[in-house]
């Protein structure tokens, strides 16, 4: 147990090491990491994007980053399950805070997000973004594709998000359509996991439907993802509505018949062989949550991203 302290998010002298904050008190950064705008030397940059003007059903995801940070406090200090390691002994992780945009000019928001994401990944840091609705993934993908080329997309979601888009819409249901059309992702190496709705076009992206997941073991899902992405640079986006509403009620467009958090976390834990260059978790809407169920699930997804990054660094 580290020395007792408080408000490690502001008082930490280093980005390494656990904090001593009580789980029930202190400044609520992601996993108690230091709030800083200095990204030099950072292995992982955590960034909130409190935007939900693109939703087609229930709003509230603008409060998602706050909720995920709050729920993540429970992870601090102990060795991280199921990774059997203290991430922050060697992994330099910072909380960069949130993206700032003008809620009166939504048309400017995509460029603001893309510009900031470009800056954050410039020096090779892994960008872990906390949404926000799923539209925010579009400008983040553009920033990553500009650096790495067309990406393999692994999308955990109840929805395909491939609805028609004229390139001007602010819509969380069409970013995949736009990403394929603009060459930001490669549909031949991309896969969607947990889909429980139908859209007009799949653009050649492989789909694992919710009913298929029910019959598959976690290891089989991982094998399908690894085979599809084929070793290419991969971006993971996790819409929390991938999970059944029993495990994630606090989201804008819940769909029954989804997998459990246990099953999907088991999948995430096994994705260490993928060349993951960035990731997000989106669509957490605290106004519809209960007892932080959804925020806890989302923060655990984000914690798994950090764990995979810690293992990659340990492997060199």
Secondary structure in CASP SS format (residue, H / E / C, confidence):
PFRMAT SS
TARGET T0000
AUTHOR 0000-0000-0000
METHOD secondary structure of the structure
MODEL  1
X C 1.00
X C 1.00
X C 1.00
X C 1.00
X C 1.00
X C 1.00
X C 1.00
X H 1.00
X H 1.00
X H 1.00
X H 1.00
X C 1.00
X C 1.00
X C 1.00
X C 1.00
X C 1.00
X C 1.00
X C 1.00
X C 1.00
X C 1.00
X C 1.00
X C 1.00
X C 1.00
X C 1.00
X C 1.00
X C 1.00
X C 1.00
X C 1.00
X C 1.00
X H 1.00
X H 1.00
X H 1.00
X C 1.00
X C 1.00
X E 1.00
X C 1.00
X C 1.00
X C 1.00
X C 1.00
X C 1.00
X C 1.00
X C 1.00
X C 1.00
X E 1.00
X E 1.00
X E 1.00
X E 1.00
X E 1.00
X E 1.00
X C 1.00
X C 1.00
X C 1.00
X C 1.00
X C 1.00
X C 1.00
X C 1.00
X C 1.00
X C 1.00
X C 1.00
X C 1.00
X H 1.00
X H 1.00
X H 1.00
X H 1.00
X H 1.00
X H 1.00
X H 1.00
X H 1.00
X H 1.00
X H 1.00
X H 1.00
X H 1.00
X H 1.00
X H 1.00
X H 1.00
X C 1.00
X C 1.00
X C 1.00
X C 1.00
X E 1.00
X C 1.00
X C 1.00
X C 1.00
X C 1.00
X E 1.00
X C 1.00
X H 1.00
X H 1.00
X H 1.00
X C 1.00
X C 1.00
X C 1.00
X E 1.00
X E 1.00
X E 1.00
X E 1.00
X E 1.00
X E 1.00
X C 1.00
X C 1.00
X C 1.00
X C 1.00
X C 1.00
X C 1.00
X C 1.00
X H 1.00
X H 1.00
X H 1.00
X H 1.00
X H 1.00
X H 1.00
X H 1.00
X H 1.00
X H 1.00
X H 1.00
X H 1.00
X H 1.00
X H 1.00
X H 1.00
X H 1.00
X H 1.00
X C 1.00
X C 1.00
X C 1.00
X C 1.00
X E 1.00
X E 1.00
X E 1.00
X E 1.00
X E 1.00
X E 1.00
X C 1.00
X C 1.00
X C 1.00
X C 1.00
X H 1.00
X H 1.00
X H 1.00
X H 1.00
X H 1.00
X H 1.00
X H 1.00
X H 1.00
X H 1.00
X H 1.00
X H 1.00
X H 1.00
X H 1.00
X C 1.00
X C 1.00
X E 1.00
X E 1.00
X E 1.00
X E 1.00
X E 1.00
X E 1.00
X C 1.00
X C 1.00
X C 1.00
X C 1.00
X C 1.00
X C 1.00
X C 1.00
X C 1.00
X C 1.00
X C 1.00
X C 1.00
X C 1.00
X C 1.00
X C 1.00
X C 1.00
X C 1.00
X C 1.00
X C 1.00
X H 1.00
X H 1.00
X H 1.00
X H 1.00
X H 1.00
X H 1.00
X H 1.00
X C 1.00
X C 1.00
X C 1.00
X E 1.00
X C 1.00
X H 1.00
X H 1.00
X H 1.00
X C 1.00
X E 1.00
X E 1.00
X E 1.00
X E 1.00
X E 1.00
X C 1.00
X C 1.00
X C 1.00
X C 1.00
X C 1.00
X C 1.00
X C 1.00
X C 1.00
X C 1.00
X C 1.00
X E 1.00
X E 1.00
X E 1.00
X E 1.00
X H 1.00
X H 1.00
X H 1.00
X H 1.00
X H 1.00
X H 1.00
X C 1.00
X C 1.00
X H 1.00
X H 1.00
X H 1.00
X H 1.00
X H 1.00
X H 1.00
X H 1.00
X H 1.00
X H 1.00
X H 1.00
X H 1.00
X H 1.00
X C 1.00
X C 1.00
X C 1.00
X E 1.00
X E 1.00
X E 1.00
X E 1.00
X E 1.00
X E 1.00
X E 1.00
X H 1.00
X H 1.00
X H 1.00
X E 1.00
X C 1.00
X C 1.00
X C 1.00
X C 1.00
X C 1.00
X C 1.00
X C 1.00
X C 1.00
X C 1.00
X C 1.00
X C 1.00
X C 1.00
X C 1.00
X C 1.00
X C 1.00
X E 1.00
X C 1.00
X H 1.00
X H 1.00
X H 1.00
X H 1.00
X H 1.00
X H 1.00
X H 1.00
X H 1.00
X H 1.00
X C 1.00
X C 1.00
X C 1.00
X C 1.00
X C 1.00
X E 1.00
X E 1.00
X E 1.00
X E 1.00
X E 1.00
X E 1.00
X E 1.00
X E 1.00
X C 1.00
X C 1.00
X C 1.00
X H 1.00
X H 1.00
X H 1.00
X C 1.00
X C 1.00
X C 1.00
X C 1.00
X H 1.00
X H 1.00
X H 1.00
X H 1.00
X H 1.00
X H 1.00
X H 1.00
X H 1.00
X H 1.00
X H 1.00
X H 1.00
X H 1.00
X H 1.00
X H 1.00
X H 1.00
X H 1.00
X H 1.00
X H 1.00
X H 1.00
X H 1.00
X H 1.00
X H 1.00
X H 1.00
X C 1.00
END
